[in-house]
Amino acid sequence: MFSEKWKKEMLTIPNLLSLFRILLIPIYVSIYLTADDEWQYLLAGSILALSCMTDIADGMIARKFQMITNTGKILDPLADKLTQLALILSLSAKYPLLYPVLALFLAKELFQCGALLFFVQKGKVLPGALFAGKACTTVLFVSLILLVLFPHISPGAIFLLTATDSGFLLYAFCSYFVAYFGKHSCLTDLDNA
């Protein structure tokens, strides 16, 4: 009985696409960190583009064919965050100007994990991702993929991308803080999520 329920929950197309995205992470990292030719950077960027396309596809499929599962609600954002972390870490190795982006990303994600755990114990959760979080994710993916695809980018452009990413991370961090702890909190009962 448990096995059948687990299969039904886990083995959906959206969840398999999320697992595929997680499996792409070490492939991207190994190619990017050892790249010394333009085609290798292009290959690393193509892997990231494939990851982004499967991210879009899994959401569309889940909604259109009613394949939204509790596992998918965890797996999809986990794949996003792990991919973003791998991107920021690998790019920070090459571009130390990205250290503030890495620090803000880690602070934001640790805050969100802590707040989630705190409120789940009280039977409360956010009903979904905030616009600020989605905007931040989009900006991070676009800017970081640009850095992968254009390895000889100027320091001025790197600084501009770092400032943009930092601004969106701060915006998302503040939005989630207000959603959890603000006067008009967006929390809902766990049973209704």
Secondary structure, DSSP 8 states (H G I E B T S, - for coil): -HHHHHHHHH-SHHHHHHHHHHHHHHHHHHHHHH--SHHHHHHHHHHHHHHHHHHHHHHHHHHHTT---HHHHHHHHHHHHHHHHHHHHHHHHH-GGGHHHHHHHHHHHHHHHHHHHHHHTTTEE-SS--HHHHHHHHHHHHHHHHHHH-TT--HHHHHHHHHHHHHHHHHHHHHHHHHHHSTT---EEGGG-
